[in-house]
């Protein structure tokens, strides 16, 4: 018997974004002890860009799955791209790392949360109060004047 495991890419994206935030927030505090512990590579720009690349791969995998199979909405992509731009800006302008980082992480996590919610079936989206165009076609037709409300 073969077990089939599905990866929750949005959950993985949120988890890695939080790890990134913790890594970047704590690193300035412990940077002097890293070489003593043999962890000097963590402050290496190549490592930092590698982690950004990993976030990009996980994020695009999650968002593409949600976009192509479930919701076809651009909002998660816009949030994600904004977060990725801020992550790269954090590396280019290292002096302002702590200004860019919270917003980058917040945008990337928001992208995954929105993607996750939009990827749920309509009944769950209604329960989570995540609805959008096309979710209630009868109400949209009524608003456009194509349908008369019941009782008139």
N, C-alpha and C positions, 0 to 999 in steps of 0.2 A: 504494500500500500504506500503510495507516494503522497506526501503532504505538500500542499501548495500554499506557499506563504506569499502574501502580497505586501509590498513595501509601501508604507504611508510616507510618501515623499514630502508632503507638507509638514508632517510631524518631524521628520528627519531634518528638514530645512529650519524649522523653529529651533530644534535642539542644537544644531550646529551654529545658528546665529547667536543663541544664548551663550554657547561655549566661546564663540569669538568675542562677545562682549565681555565676558569674564576674563578671558585671556588678555584683552587689551586694557581693561580697567586695572587688573592686578599687576600687570607686567611692569609698569613704572615703579611700583612699590617694591618689587622683588628683583629688579634688574641687576642690582649689585651682587646678589647671591647666586645668580644663574651660572656663572662660570665655575663657582665652587661646587655646584651640584651636577656639573657636566651638562647643563642645559643651555649653554650659550647660543646654540643654533636657533632657539625660539625667537630671538631678537634679530635674526637674519632677514634682510629684505626678500631674499628668495623664498624663505619659509612663509613670510607674510603674503607674498603674491601667490604662492601655492595654495594657501588657505582661502584667499579671495577666489582663486580659480575653482577650488572645491565647492565653495558657496555658490558660484555661478553654475556649475554643472548640476548640483542638487536642485537649485532653484529653477533652472530652466527645465529640468526633467519634470518636476512637480507641476510647474505652471503650464507646460505644454500638454501634459496629460489632462489637466482640468480644462484648459482652453479647447483642445481639439475634441474631447469626448463628452464634455458636459455643458459648458456655459458660453463659450465664444465671447467673453467679455474682456475688455482691455485693462480694466482697473487693476487687477493683480500685476499685470506686466508693467504698468506705469509706476506702481509702488516699488516693484522689484528693481527696475532700472534706476529709479532715483536712489535707492539704497546702495546699489552697486557703484553708481557714480560717486557717492559719498565715501564708500570704502576705498575706492581708488584715490580720491582726493586726500583721504587720510594718509595714504602712503606718500603721495607727492609732496604734500605740505605737512610734514610730520610734526611741526611745532603746534599745529592746530588739531592734532589727532583727537584729543578729548572733546573738542567742539563738534567734530564730524561724526564721531563714533556713535553716540546715543541716537542720533537721527538716522544714521545708516541702519543700525540694528532695528530700530522701531519700524522703519519703512519695509525692511525685508521680512520681518516677522508679520507685519500687517499684510503684506502681499500673500504670505502663506495662509494666514487665517482667512482672508477674503476668498482666496482660491479654494480652500477646504470647504468653506460654507457654501460657496456657489456650486461646488461639485456634488453636493448632497441632493437627493431627490426633492422635488417640489414640496411635498408635504413636510419634509424636515426643514426646508428653507423657510416655509411659512411659519413653522414653530419657532425658528431662530430669528424671525423677522428680517430675513434676507430675501428680498424679492426684487425683481427688475422687469424691464420691458419684455413682454411676451409671456409673463407668468400668469396673467389674468386676461386672456384674449376677450372674454365677454365684456368685462368692465371697460377695456380699451375701446371696443366697438361702441359701447354705450356712450362713452365720453366723446367719441367722434360722431355720434348721432346715427350710427348704423343700426343700433338696436334700441327698442323702446323698453324702459324698465317695466317689470311685471306690475300688474295692477293698474295700468293706465290704458 
